[in-house]
Amino acid sequence: QASGNLVAGQITTTGDLTLTASSGGISSNGVLTSGGNISLTAVGTNSDITVSQNIVGTGAANNALLVKAGNSIIFNNSADVITTNALNVTLNSDAEPTPNQAGAISLGSGTAINSAGGDITLGGGANPLTTAAYSTSANGAGIELNGATLNASVVAAGGIISLRGRRSIASAGFNNGLNMHGGSSISTTGGGTITLDGSSTATDTGIGLNVSGSEGNLITAVNGN
């Protein structure tokens, strides 16, 4: 735990892995490997979490990865989540005791979150399953998928995927609630479902849910919705 900004290099453990910045951001610059639950928490209104290398789960099924930031969560290009067994993945921005409706989630080109049948949740506030991540002036859409992959598939059954993004009226420029472009894909199998909830608080150029680009984007569920 750090009282200011925390910079993490490569870490490997067979147990739980917890990184906490109590009043600053987290930069994950090395591969994080854990056989247990994984938690990255950055406390503070302006505290971001930036992931630049892979996060790897090697433990039993139904462990959890929680990335929780007071402000925004950024996965840089090709920073992946990889797991041996089902891993429930939650990216929770704007996770302040009193959320201020500012805190985006951005997944860069080539980033892949593969949960092996675990649930994948991207959202904001106190409960990211029901509350949106909000766009910011620095990070565009509430949720940005730019050539990114969310895959909750597994042979027998798939996980539930939920994305909730909202355009904040306070964020300048052409920012949308949920942006999916650059050849992004979202997929699950079995009874796994996919929820995409994009909305806008503004009445000008903001779009709630934007799926665009000539590269082709893919949203696939087998037996679920």
LINVENMO-V730414 format. One record per residue. D_CENTER is the distance of its C-alpha to the mean C-alpha in Angstrom with 1 decimal. Layout:
D_CENTER / D_CENTER
//
This chain:
21.8 / 22.5 / 24.0 / 22.7 / 20.2 / 19.3 / 19.2 / 18.6 / 20.4 / 20.6 / 20.6 / 21.8 / 22.7 / 23.8 / 22.7 / 19.8 / 18.0 / 17.3 / 16.7 / 17.3 / 18.3 / 20.3 / 20.9 / 18.9 / 15.9 / 14.7 / 15.0 / 14.4 / 17.1 / 18.2 / 17.1 / 16.2 / 17.9 / 18.4 / 20.5 / 19.3 / 16.3 / 13.9 / 13.0 / 12.0 / 13.1 / 14.2 / 16.7 / 18.1 / 17.8 / 17.3 / 15.3 / 12.4 / 10.5 / 11.0 / 10.5 / 13.4 / 14.3 / 13.4 / 12.4 / 15.0 / 15.9 / 19.6 / 20.6 / 21.7 / 19.9 / 17.7 / 16.5 / 13.2 / 10.3 / 9.2 / 7.5 / 9.2 / 10.5 / 13.5 / 12.5 / 9.7 / 6.8 / 8.0 / 7.9 / 11.6 / 13.4 / 13.6 / 11.6 / 10.9 / 10.2 / 13.7 / 15.5 / 19.2 / 18.9 / 16.6 / 13.6 / 11.7 / 8.0 / 6.4 / 3.8 / 6.8 / 8.2 / 12.0 / 12.7 / 16.3 / 19.4 / 20.2 / 17.2 / 18.5 / 16.4 / 14.9 / 11.4 / 9.1 / 5.6 / 7.1 / 7.1 / 10.8 / 13.6 / 14.0 / 10.5 / 10.5 / 8.6 / 11.8 / 12.1 / 15.9 / 16.3 / 13.9 / 11.8 / 8.2 / 7.0 / 4.8 / 7.4 / 9.7 / 13.1 / 15.0 / 13.6 / 10.1 / 12.0 / 14.5 / 13.4 / 11.6 / 9.5 / 12.5 / 13.4 / 15.2 / 18.1 / 16.5 / 13.2 / 14.4 / 12.7 / 10.6 / 8.0 / 9.3 / 9.5 / 12.4 / 13.9 / 10.7 / 11.0 / 9.4 / 12.4 / 13.3 / 17.0 / 19.8 / 23.5 / 24.5 / 21.6 / 18.1 / 15.2 / 14.0 / 11.0 / 10.2 / 8.6 / 10.3 / 10.8 / 14.1 / 16.3 / 17.9 / 21.6 / 21.6 / 19.6 / 22.1 / 22.4 / 21.1 / 17.6 / 16.2 / 14.2 / 12.1 / 13.0 / 13.2 / 15.6 / 16.9 / 17.3 / 13.9 / 14.0 / 12.7 / 15.0 / 16.3 / 19.8 / 22.4 / 21.9 / 18.1 / 17.1 / 14.6 / 14.1 / 13.2 / 14.2 / 14.6 / 17.3 / 19.2 / 21.3 / 23.3 / 26.4 / 26.6 / 24.4 / 21.1 / 19.9 / 17.8 / 16.5 / 17.3 / 17.4 / 19.7 / 21.1 / 23.9 / 21.9 / 21.1 / 17.9 / 17.8 / 16.8 / 18.5 / 19.4 / 22.7 / 24.2 / 21.5 / 20.7
//
